[in-house]
Amino acid sequence: MYNMLKEVFYTSPLFIVGLIMVVNNKEFSQSKINEKLADIYWFGLKTYTKYTNLYRTYYKQFNTFDVVSIILDGEEIVNNKCKNSAVIDNKINSQDLLESLSDTSISILTDCNKNYDMIFYKIPCKDEKYNYLIKRINNLDTHNFDEEIKVVSSCIIGCQIDITLNNETCKTIPVEIKKTCPIDLDIDNYYLENNILLDEKFVNYWLKKYYNITEYINYSICFFDKNTMELEYLVKGEFVTIKNGALVITRKKVSKEDEFINVEYEQELL
């Protein structure tokens, strides 16, 4: 950590000084300036990437326990570090999961009357790219269940939420404003079999956690399918499920009666 801070201390001023010298040097032609600026930009990008990877490696040293996160109204109300892992033979057992929870966590679950949005079971990831493997559990029942931990290839890139907000500064004439919020699925690995992604509960969680947004009028999602490189769009009410090694998009379609019905659209992963 000390070495990383030392490198930041030395390289950041050099980067700024070099930029100023290039811009103020009258002997440089415009093409030369553009060339030097491109070199400096590339150096800065490489430096940023290096420090990001160093920080992630440093941070991962503290990821030694499984974590159970309980999400209610888009907010993580519990982050329970498990003394013992509930993963046995690559499966999460419900009884072991309950036993891994603290008394406070169990009390909160009881008080919620199972009306929580979802539960994330986070497993420290061996892949340096991710902090955790995250298995989504939608209904933690007292009956036994086994949630298999099966990692699949990542299949979503360039994902973002476009949300519509009310401009509360104008009380007499409500004005709608647009905001784009990227979803970085490279922080943790959500690509596990049977995981549900990008539904309204997931969107509420992401907006609250990373953008502190709790209220909006509407939203839509777009992303590229990594295998087909086709641009996909989701509207509110639609979602993605990873099923049998394939990306399944549940869409809603307007019928003649103007009602929504679910339609499953499946793309096989290559």
TORFI-388272 format. One record per residue (C-alpha): x negated, y, z. Coordinates in steps of 0.001 Angstrom, whole numbers. Example, Ala and Ser with C-alpha at 12.3 -4.5 7.8 and 13.67 -1.06 7.14 Angstrom:
! residues 2
<drenke><X>-12300</X><Y>-4500</Y><Z>7800</Z></drenke>
<drenke><X>-13670</X><Y>-1060</Y><Z>7140</Z></drenke>
***
This chain:
! residues 270
<drenke><X>0</X><Y>0</Y><Z>0</Z></drenke>
<drenke><X>-2868</X><Y>2377</Y><Z>863</Z></drenke>
<drenke><X>-4500</X><Y>1784</Y><Z>-2536</Z></drenke>
<drenke><X>-1236</X><Y>2474</Y><Z>-4304</Z></drenke>
<drenke><X>-767</X><Y>5806</Y><Z>-2502</Z></drenke>
<drenke><X>-4393</X><Y>6730</Y><Z>-3185</Z></drenke>
<drenke><X>-3960</X><Y>6125</Y><Z>-6916</Z></drenke>
<drenke><X>-791</X><Y>8223</Y><Z>-6982</Z></drenke>
<drenke><X>-2616</X><Y>11034</Y><Z>-5153</Z></drenke>
<drenke><X>-5468</X><Y>11130</Y><Z>-7666</Z></drenke>
<drenke><X>-3688</X><Y>10447</Y><Z>-10955</Z></drenke>
<drenke><X>-670</X><Y>12750</Y><Z>-10537</Z></drenke>
<drenke><X>-2726</X><Y>16007</Y><Z>-10326</Z></drenke>
<drenke><X>-4936</X><Y>14849</Y><Z>-13209</Z></drenke>
<drenke><X>-1843</X><Y>14204</Y><Z>-15308</Z></drenke>
<drenke><X>-459</X><Y>17717</Y><Z>-14596</Z></drenke>
<drenke><X>-3823</X><Y>19471</Y><Z>-15148</Z></drenke>
<drenke><X>-4340</X><Y>17627</Y><Z>-18439</Z></drenke>
<drenke><X>-888</X><Y>18670</Y><Z>-19650</Z></drenke>
<drenke><X>-1517</X><Y>22348</Y><Z>-18822</Z></drenke>
<drenke><X>-4943</X><Y>22323</Y><Z>-20538</Z></drenke>
<drenke><X>-3523</X><Y>20874</Y><Z>-23722</Z></drenke>
<drenke><X>-620</X><Y>23332</Y><Z>-23954</Z></drenke>
<drenke><X>-2788</X><Y>26393</Y><Z>-23223</Z></drenke>
<drenke><X>-5680</X><Y>25468</Y><Z>-25523</Z></drenke>
<drenke><X>-5330</X><Y>27784</Y><Z>-28548</Z></drenke>
<drenke><X>-7858</X><Y>25824</Y><Z>-30592</Z></drenke>
<drenke><X>-5466</X><Y>22909</Y><Z>-30893</Z></drenke>
<drenke><X>-3154</X><Y>22831</Y><Z>-33887</Z></drenke>
<drenke><X>503</X><Y>21917</Y><Z>-33349</Z></drenke>
<drenke><X>-111</X><Y>18396</Y><Z>-34670</Z></drenke>
<drenke><X>-3028</X><Y>17944</Y><Z>-32280</Z></drenke>
<drenke><X>-905</X><Y>19196</Y><Z>-29392</Z></drenke>
<drenke><X>1878</X><Y>16774</Y><Z>-30295</Z></drenke>
<drenke><X>-652</X><Y>13950</Y><Z>-30512</Z></drenke>
<drenke><X>-2144</X><Y>14789</Y><Z>-27121</Z></drenke>
<drenke><X>1289</X><Y>15188</Y><Z>-25565</Z></drenke>
<drenke><X>2223</X><Y>11763</Y><Z>-26890</Z></drenke>
<drenke><X>-929</X><Y>10293</Y><Z>-25323</Z></drenke>
<drenke><X>-203</X><Y>11993</Y><Z>-22005</Z></drenke>
<drenke><X>3413</X><Y>10813</Y><Z>-22102</Z></drenke>
<drenke><X>2276</X><Y>7248</Y><Z>-22779</Z></drenke>
<drenke><X>-223</X><Y>7462</Y><Z>-19917</Z></drenke>
<drenke><X>2483</X><Y>8752</Y><Z>-17592</Z></drenke>
<drenke><X>4869</X><Y>5984</Y><Z>-18637</Z></drenke>
<drenke><X>2244</X><Y>3280</Y><Z>-18027</Z></drenke>
<drenke><X>1377</X><Y>4826</Y><Z>-14658</Z></drenke>
<drenke><X>5036</X><Y>4947</Y><Z>-13608</Z></drenke>
<drenke><X>5572</X><Y>1316</Y><Z>-14657</Z></drenke>
<drenke><X>2471</X><Y>229</Y><Z>-12757</Z></drenke>
<drenke><X>3524</X><Y>1946</Y><Z>-9542</Z></drenke>
<drenke><X>7079</X><Y>637</Y><Z>-9865</Z></drenke>
<drenke><X>5740</X><Y>-2918</Y><Z>-10094</Z></drenke>
<drenke><X>3343</X><Y>-2324</Y><Z>-7193</Z></drenke>
<drenke><X>6168</X><Y>-993</Y><Z>-5027</Z></drenke>
<drenke><X>8394</X><Y>-3934</Y><Z>-5902</Z></drenke>
<drenke><X>5613</X><Y>-6379</Y><Z>-5011</Z></drenke>
<drenke><X>5085</X><Y>-4562</Y><Z>-1715</Z></drenke>
<drenke><X>8811</X><Y>-4518</Y><Z>-945</Z></drenke>
<drenke><X>9236</X><Y>-8220</Y><Z>-1733</Z></drenke>
<drenke><X>6894</X><Y>-9100</Y><Z>1142</Z></drenke>
<drenke><X>9748</X><Y>-8261</Y><Z>3519</Z></drenke>
<drenke><X>12327</X><Y>-10414</Y><Z>1688</Z></drenke>
<drenke><X>11874</X><Y>-13557</Y><Z>3745</Z></drenke>
<drenke><X>15442</X><Y>-14230</Y><Z>4908</Z></drenke>
<drenke><X>18681</X><Y>-15033</Y><Z>3149</Z></drenke>
<drenke><X>21182</X><Y>-12193</Y><Z>3538</Z></drenke>
<drenke><X>24980</X><Y>-12246</Y><Z>3617</Z></drenke>
<drenke><X>26560</X><Y>-8956</Y><Z>2514</Z></drenke>
<drenke><X>30262</X><Y>-8338</Y><Z>3063</Z></drenke>
<drenke><X>31766</X><Y>-5668</Y><Z>797</Z></drenke>
<drenke><X>34972</X><Y>-3858</Y><Z>1727</Z></drenke>
<drenke><X>36377</X><Y>-966</Y><Z>-318</Z></drenke>
<drenke><X>33170</X><Y>-877</Y><Z>-2331</Z></drenke>
<drenke><X>30909</X><Y>-539</Y><Z>712</Z></drenke>
<drenke><X>28553</X><Y>-3055</Y><Z>2314</Z></drenke>
<drenke><X>29980</X><Y>-3180</Y><Z>5835</Z></drenke>
<drenke><X>27726</X><Y>-6097</Y><Z>6833</Z></drenke>
<drenke><X>24183</X><Y>-7060</Y><Z>5892</Z></drenke>
<drenke><X>23628</X><Y>-10220</Y><Z>7909</Z></drenke>
<drenke><X>20095</X><Y>-11682</Y><Z>7934</Z></drenke>
<drenke><X>20397</X><Y>-15451</Y><Z>8219</Z></drenke>
<drenke><X>18191</X><Y>-17216</Y><Z>10747</Z></drenke>
<drenke><X>18671</X><Y>-20409</Y><Z>8754</Z></drenke>
<drenke><X>19417</X><Y>-20701</Y><Z>5055</Z></drenke>
<drenke><X>22832</X><Y>-22053</Y><Z>4079</Z></drenke>
<drenke><X>21392</X><Y>-23390</Y><Z>821</Z></drenke>
<drenke><X>21004</X><Y>-27167</Y><Z>883</Z></drenke>
<drenke><X>20164</X><Y>-29133</Y><Z>-2269</Z></drenke>
<drenke><X>20603</X><Y>-25934</Y><Z>-4293</Z></drenke>
<drenke><X>24141</X><Y>-25414</Y><Z>-3004</Z></drenke>
<drenke><X>25655</X><Y>-23008</Y><Z>-466</Z></drenke>
<drenke><X>27714</X><Y>-24921</Y><Z>2094</Z></drenke>
<drenke><X>30555</X><Y>-22967</Y><Z>3694</Z></drenke>
<drenke><X>30018</X><Y>-24395</Y><Z>7173</Z></drenke>
<drenke><X>26303</X><Y>-23628</Y><Z>7107</Z></drenke>
<drenke><X>27071</X><Y>-20134</Y><Z>5838</Z></drenke>
<drenke><X>29461</X><Y>-19468</Y><Z>8739</Z></drenke>
<drenke><X>26895</X><Y>-20752</Y><Z>11212</Z></drenke>
<drenke><X>24295</X><Y>-18384</Y><Z>9756</Z></drenke>
<drenke><X>26473</X><Y>-15346</Y><Z>10558</Z></drenke>
<drenke><X>26104</X><Y>-13367</Y><Z>13746</Z></drenke>
<drenke><X>29010</X><Y>-12979</Y><Z>16163</Z></drenke>
<drenke><X>29456</X><Y>-9399</Y><Z>14950</Z></drenke>
<drenke><X>29686</X><Y>-10497</Y><Z>11313</Z></drenke>
<drenke><X>32237</X><Y>-13200</Y><Z>12144</Z></drenke>
<drenke><X>34249</X><Y>-10664</Y><Z>14142</Z></drenke>
<drenke><X>34306</X><Y>-8259</Y><Z>11196</Z></drenke>
<drenke><X>35386</X><Y>-11013</Y><Z>8838</Z></drenke>
<drenke><X>38216</X><Y>-11885</Y><Z>11221</Z></drenke>
<drenke><X>39289</X><Y>-8248</Y><Z>11544</Z></drenke>
<drenke><X>39357</X><Y>-7872</Y><Z>7767</Z></drenke>
<drenke><X>41868</X><Y>-10732</Y><Z>7528</Z></drenke>
<drenke><X>40006</X><Y>-11894</Y><Z>4417</Z></drenke>
<drenke><X>40955</X><Y>-8698</Y><Z>2562</Z></drenke>
<drenke><X>37317</X><Y>-7907</Y><Z>1863</Z></drenke>
<drenke><X>36389</X><Y>-7350</Y><Z>-1773</Z></drenke>
<drenke><X>33670</X><Y>-9977</Y><Z>-2064</Z></drenke>
<drenke><X>30662</X><Y>-11510</Y><Z>-363</Z></drenke>
<drenke><X>27134</X><Y>-11540</Y><Z>-1772</Z></drenke>
<drenke><X>24844</X><Y>-14326</Y><Z>-641</Z></drenke>
<drenke><X>21326</X><Y>-13038</Y><Z>-1330</Z></drenke>
<drenke><X>18386</X><Y>-15420</Y><Z>-1667</Z></drenke>
<drenke><X>14798</X><Y>-14079</Y><Z>-1854</Z></drenke>
<drenke><X>13769</X><Y>-14482</Y><Z>-5472</Z></drenke>
<drenke><X>10482</X><Y>-16110</Y><Z>-6444</Z></drenke>
<drenke><X>10536</X><Y>-14300</Y><Z>-9768</Z></drenke>
<drenke><X>8579</X><Y>-11046</Y><Z>-9325</Z></drenke>
<drenke><X>11057</X><Y>-9253</Y><Z>-11586</Z></drenke>
<drenke><X>13888</X><Y>-9472</Y><Z>-9049</Z></drenke>
<drenke><X>14280</X><Y>-8863</Y><Z>-5322</Z></drenke>
<drenke><X>17071</X><Y>-11384</Y><Z>-4725</Z></drenke>
<drenke><X>19155</X><Y>-14032</Y><Z>-6413</Z></drenke>
<drenke><X>22730</X><Y>-12947</Y><Z>-5706</Z></drenke>
<drenke><X>25568</X><Y>-15432</Y><Z>-5588</Z></drenke>
<drenke><X>28995</X><Y>-13842</Y><Z>-5495</Z></drenke>
<drenke><X>31569</X><Y>-15503</Y><Z>-3241</Z></drenke>
<drenke><X>35107</X><Y>-14273</Y><Z>-3741</Z></drenke>
<drenke><X>36876</X><Y>-16219</Y><Z>-1012</Z></drenke>
<drenke><X>35080</X><Y>-17462</Y><Z>2075</Z></drenke>
<drenke><X>37474</X><Y>-20064</Y><Z>3419</Z></drenke>
<drenke><X>37061</X><Y>-22211</Y><Z>6499</Z></drenke>
<drenke><X>37492</X><Y>-25272</Y><Z>4312</Z></drenke>
<drenke><X>34284</X><Y>-26801</Y><Z>3030</Z></drenke>
<drenke><X>33025</X><Y>-25691</Y><Z>-344</Z></drenke>
<drenke><X>29755</X><Y>-25986</Y><Z>-2186</Z></drenke>
<drenke><X>28681</X><Y>-23037</Y><Z>-4317</Z></drenke>
<drenke><X>25994</X><Y>-24209</Y><Z>-6724</Z></drenke>
<drenke><X>22961</X><Y>-21995</Y><Z>-7254</Z></drenke>
<drenke><X>22278</X><Y>-22326</Y><Z>-10967</Z></drenke>
<drenke><X>20284</X><Y>-19563</Y><Z>-12677</Z></drenke>
<drenke><X>20998</X><Y>-18845</Y><Z>-16351</Z></drenke>
<drenke><X>19210</X><Y>-16603</Y><Z>-18819</Z></drenke>
<drenke><X>19954</X><Y>-12896</Y><Z>-18611</Z></drenke>
<drenke><X>22421</X><Y>-11921</Y><Z>-21304</Z></drenke>
<drenke><X>23373</X><Y>-8295</Y><Z>-20616</Z></drenke>
<drenke><X>21189</X><Y>-5302</Y><Z>-21425</Z></drenke>
<drenke><X>21769</X><Y>-1560</Y><Z>-21619</Z></drenke>
<drenke><X>24817</X><Y>-1732</Y><Z>-19371</Z></drenke>
<drenke><X>26519</X><Y>1487</Y><Z>-18282</Z></drenke>
<drenke><X>29766</X><Y>2714</Y><Z>-16731</Z></drenke>
<drenke><X>31483</X><Y>5763</Y><Z>-18227</Z></drenke>
<drenke><X>33785</X><Y>7189</Y><Z>-15565</Z></drenke>
<drenke><X>36382</X><Y>9946</Y><Z>-15631</Z></drenke>
<drenke><X>36429</X><Y>12211</Y><Z>-12568</Z></drenke>
<drenke><X>38627</X><Y>15038</Y><Z>-11340</Z></drenke>
<drenke><X>36956</X><Y>18408</Y><Z>-11107</Z></drenke>
<drenke><X>38117</X><Y>19433</Y><Z>-7641</Z></drenke>
<drenke><X>36600</X><Y>22921</Y><Z>-7944</Z></drenke>
<drenke><X>39526</X><Y>23927</Y><Z>-10119</Z></drenke>
<drenke><X>42646</X><Y>23415</Y><Z>-7992</Z></drenke>
<drenke><X>45234</X><Y>25075</Y><Z>-10231</Z></drenke>
<drenke><X>44228</X><Y>23405</Y><Z>-13502</Z></drenke>
<drenke><X>42852</X><Y>19877</Y><Z>-13002</Z></drenke>
<drenke><X>39902</X><Y>19324</Y><Z>-15293</Z></drenke>
<drenke><X>38631</X><Y>15871</Y><Z>-16165</Z></drenke>
<drenke><X>34886</X><Y>15420</Y><Z>-16380</Z></drenke>
<drenke><X>32906</X><Y>12497</Y><Z>-17728</Z></drenke>
<drenke><X>29911</X><Y>10888</Y><Z>-16057</Z></drenke>
<drenke><X>27698</X><Y>8029</Y><Z>-17242</Z></drenke>
<drenke><X>26227</X><Y>5676</Y><Z>-14633</Z></drenke>
<drenke><X>23749</X><Y>2997</Y><Z>-15781</Z></drenke>
<drenke><X>23978</X><Y>-462</Y><Z>-14199</Z></drenke>
<drenke><X>20474</X><Y>-1827</Y><Z>-13665</Z></drenke>
<drenke><X>20884</X><Y>-5596</Y><Z>-13420</Z></drenke>
<drenke><X>17096</X><Y>-5969</Y><Z>-13302</Z></drenke>
<drenke><X>16925</X><Y>-5015</Y><Z>-9607</Z></drenke>
<drenke><X>18480</X><Y>-8280</Y><Z>-8453</Z></drenke>
<drenke><X>19348</X><Y>-11391</Y><Z>-10454</Z></drenke>
<drenke><X>23128</X><Y>-11706</Y><Z>-10800</Z></drenke>
<drenke><X>22862</X><Y>-14215</Y><Z>-13651</Z></drenke>
<drenke><X>24074</X><Y>-17260</Y><Z>-11734</Z></drenke>
<drenke><X>26597</X><Y>-19803</Y><Z>-12918</Z></drenke>
<drenke><X>30241</X><Y>-18870</Y><Z>-12141</Z></drenke>
<drenke><X>29351</X><Y>-15345</Y><Z>-11028</Z></drenke>
<drenke><X>31972</X><Y>-12726</Y><Z>-11843</Z></drenke>
<drenke><X>30455</X><Y>-9427</Y><Z>-12977</Z></drenke>
<drenke><X>31653</X><Y>-5971</Y><Z>-14019</Z></drenke>
<drenke><X>35179</X><Y>-6300</Y><Z>-12650</Z></drenke>
<drenke><X>36773</X><Y>-3426</Y><Z>-10724</Z></drenke>
<drenke><X>35484</X><Y>-4634</Y><Z>-7340</Z></drenke>
<drenke><X>31950</X><Y>-4882</Y><Z>-8724</Z></drenke>
<drenke><X>32257</X><Y>-1427</Y><Z>-10304</Z></drenke>
<drenke><X>33492</X><Y>107</Y><Z>-7025</Z></drenke>
<drenke><X>30564</X><Y>-1460</Y><Z>-5180</Z></drenke>
<drenke><X>27990</X><Y>-261</Y><Z>-7718</Z></drenke>
<drenke><X>29326</X><Y>3299</Y><Z>-7881</Z></drenke>
<drenke><X>29420</X><Y>3568</Y><Z>-4088</Z></drenke>
<drenke><X>25989</X><Y>2027</Y><Z>-3465</Z></drenke>
<drenke><X>23951</X><Y>3726</Y><Z>-6196</Z></drenke>
<drenke><X>25903</X><Y>6911</Y><Z>-6999</Z></drenke>
<drenke><X>27970</X><Y>7609</Y><Z>-3862</Z></drenke>
<drenke><X>31130</X><Y>7788</Y><Z>-5981</Z></drenke>
<drenke><X>34294</X><Y>6528</Y><Z>-4291</Z></drenke>
<drenke><X>37070</X><Y>8145</Y><Z>-6328</Z></drenke>
<drenke><X>37611</X><Y>8275</Y><Z>-10065</Z></drenke>
<drenke><X>40479</X><Y>8374</Y><Z>-12549</Z></drenke>
<drenke><X>39354</X><Y>5666</Y><Z>-14938</Z></drenke>
<drenke><X>36280</X><Y>3897</Y><Z>-16276</Z></drenke>
<drenke><X>34970</X><Y>1876</Y><Z>-19191</Z></drenke>
<drenke><X>31834</X><Y>-261</Y><Z>-19540</Z></drenke>
<drenke><X>29582</X><Y>-923</Y><Z>-22512</Z></drenke>
<drenke><X>26593</X><Y>-3231</Y><Z>-22902</Z></drenke>
<drenke><X>24638</X><Y>-5202</Y><Z>-25486</Z></drenke>
<drenke><X>24864</X><Y>-8959</Y><Z>-25646</Z></drenke>
<drenke><X>21201</X><Y>-9948</Y><Z>-25448</Z></drenke>
<drenke><X>21642</X><Y>-12899</Y><Z>-27778</Z></drenke>
<drenke><X>23811</X><Y>-11395</Y><Z>-30518</Z></drenke>
<drenke><X>22787</X><Y>-7757</Y><Z>-29908</Z></drenke>
<drenke><X>26428</X><Y>-6820</Y><Z>-30409</Z></drenke>
<drenke><X>27810</X><Y>-3892</Y><Z>-28441</Z></drenke>
<drenke><X>30616</X><Y>-4967</Y><Z>-26117</Z></drenke>
<drenke><X>33174</X><Y>-2735</Y><Z>-24412</Z></drenke>
<drenke><X>35182</X><Y>-3420</Y><Z>-21262</Z></drenke>
<drenke><X>38044</X><Y>-1345</Y><Z>-19901</Z></drenke>
<drenke><X>39428</X><Y>-1287</Y><Z>-16396</Z></drenke>
<drenke><X>40868</X><Y>-4702</Y><Z>-15574</Z></drenke>
<drenke><X>38467</X><Y>-6638</Y><Z>-17813</Z></drenke>
<drenke><X>35437</X><Y>-8507</Y><Z>-16541</Z></drenke>
<drenke><X>32648</X><Y>-10953</Y><Z>-17328</Z></drenke>
<drenke><X>32205</X><Y>-14480</Y><Z>-15971</Z></drenke>
<drenke><X>29145</X><Y>-16670</Y><Z>-16456</Z></drenke>
<drenke><X>30621</X><Y>-20077</Y><Z>-17187</Z></drenke>
<drenke><X>28960</X><Y>-23270</Y><Z>-18405</Z></drenke>
<drenke><X>25902</X><Y>-21380</Y><Z>-19580</Z></drenke>
<drenke><X>28049</X><Y>-18971</Y><Z>-21605</Z></drenke>
<drenke><X>29164</X><Y>-15378</Y><Z>-21317</Z></drenke>
<drenke><X>32958</X><Y>-15302</Y><Z>-20963</Z></drenke>
<drenke><X>34710</X><Y>-11951</Y><Z>-21252</Z></drenke>
<drenke><X>38269</X><Y>-11802</Y><Z>-19949</Z></drenke>
<drenke><X>40042</X><Y>-9120</Y><Z>-21920</Z></drenke>
<drenke><X>43510</X><Y>-7673</Y><Z>-21641</Z></drenke>
<drenke><X>45684</X><Y>-7224</Y><Z>-24679</Z></drenke>
<drenke><X>48802</X><Y>-5095</Y><Z>-25012</Z></drenke>
<drenke><X>51845</X><Y>-7152</Y><Z>-25961</Z></drenke>
<drenke><X>55009</X><Y>-5927</Y><Z>-27647</Z></drenke>
<drenke><X>56503</X><Y>-5286</Y><Z>-24222</Z></drenke>
<drenke><X>53493</X><Y>-3083</Y><Z>-23387</Z></drenke>
<drenke><X>52355</X><Y>-5545</Y><Z>-20760</Z></drenke>
<drenke><X>48822</X><Y>-6737</Y><Z>-20286</Z></drenke>
<drenke><X>47903</X><Y>-10377</Y><Z>-20720</Z></drenke>
<drenke><X>44522</X><Y>-11971</Y><Z>-20130</Z></drenke>
<drenke><X>42614</X><Y>-13248</Y><Z>-23115</Z></drenke>
<drenke><X>39336</X><Y>-15113</Y><Z>-22770</Z></drenke>
<drenke><X>36640</X><Y>-14447</Y><Z>-25321</Z></drenke>
<drenke><X>33613</X><Y>-16693</Y><Z>-25198</Z></drenke>
<drenke><X>30175</X><Y>-16372</Y><Z>-26720</Z></drenke>
<drenke><X>27796</X><Y>-19290</Y><Z>-26453</Z></drenke>
<drenke><X>24348</X><Y>-18383</Y><Z>-25223</Z></drenke>
<drenke><X>21552</X><Y>-19369</Y><Z>-27576</Z></drenke>
***
